[in-house]
Amino acid sequence: MLFEEKSLTSDDEHYNENLSLSDQAFCLVYVIDASTIQLAAEDKIITEKLKLIRRTISDNGIPQVIVMSKVDEACPLVKNDLKMVYRSKKIKERMELCSAKVGVPMSYIFPVKNYHYEIDTNDDVDVLILKALDQIVRSADARQRRGASNE
């Protein structure tokens, strides 16, 4: 089923010009699969849409982060030892690719391992997830303190 793309305008019944605090966005989080991100030609449309979103969000002063998931599937070194995530050349290349495709600086890209089949939690997995969550919360808090709406 195809959907018609159209921009939200002030004429739209769902457009809210006077946003309350709870209606506002404080941080945009992209979740990108490290094991499948690539430079394929068919990916160009998605890349252009992501860059358009980033520019629009940036113009509104909303911070952005990328959570790069499934790093263990993207790199055998990391799969064997998650502590190697920041030493892996493959993960660094994937982070650079994410940065180039979306336009988010490398310092705002957080590699994480997804819980797939594990029954118990794992401290190494949790540290990466919590680091990403901490940065998301800090970015959103800083945006909220600056004043979310552009008044």
C-alpha positions, -999 to +999 in steps of 0.1 A: +000+000+000+014+034-010+010+065+011+010+100-002+039+121+012+030+156+023+043+181+046+025+191+078+013+227+074-005+252+096-036+245+076-036+208+087-061+200+114-033+181+133-009+210+133-004+225+167+012+259+167+012+264+205+032+234+218+031+225+254+063+212+270+050+176+266+044+182+229+080+191+221+109+170+210+141+173+230+164+148+212+162+128+180+176+093+182+184+074+150+187+036+154+209+022+126+218-014+122+256-016+120+255-050+103+235-038+073+245-001+067+262+003+034+268+027+005+245+010-020+230+031-048+195+021-037+203+035-003+207+070-017+170+079-013+171+069+024+203+088+029+189+120+013+158+117+035+179+113+066+200+143+058+168+164+052+155+153+085+188+161+102+189+196+087+153+204+097+158+191+132+192+210+135+175+242+123+152+238+153+181+233+177+172+197+186+202+175+194+206+142+176+224+109+184+228+077+166+225+044+184+243+019+161+229-015+170+241-050+163+278-042+164+285-078+173+270-089+140+291-063+121+325-074+134+338-108+145+364-092+168+336-075+187+314-106+187+342-125+205+350-096+229+325-067+232+352-047+251+369-043+217+341-022+202+360+011+203+392-006+190+376-023+160+384-008+126+352-022+112+331-006+138+349+027+133+343+025+096+306+018+102+304+048+126+321+070+100+296+058+074+267+066+097+282+100+103+286+107+066+251+094+057+232+112+084+255+141+093+257+134+130+292+139+144+311+107+154+310+118+191+272+114+190+273+078+176+270+051+202+277+014+192+256-011+212+250-048+211+214-060+211+202-087+235+192-115+212+191-149+228+206-141+262+186-151+293+207-131+318+220-095+315+256-089+306+276-060+321+295-053+289+263-051+269+246-029+296+275-005+298+272+004+261+235+007+262+236+028+294+263+051+278+240+057+249+210+063+271+230+087+293+240+108+263+204+109+250+192+121+284+220+147+288+213+160+253+176+162+258+181+178+292+204+204+278+179+212+250+150+215+276+171+238+298+179+261+268+142+263+261+126+239+238+104+261+217+119+287+194+101+316+209 
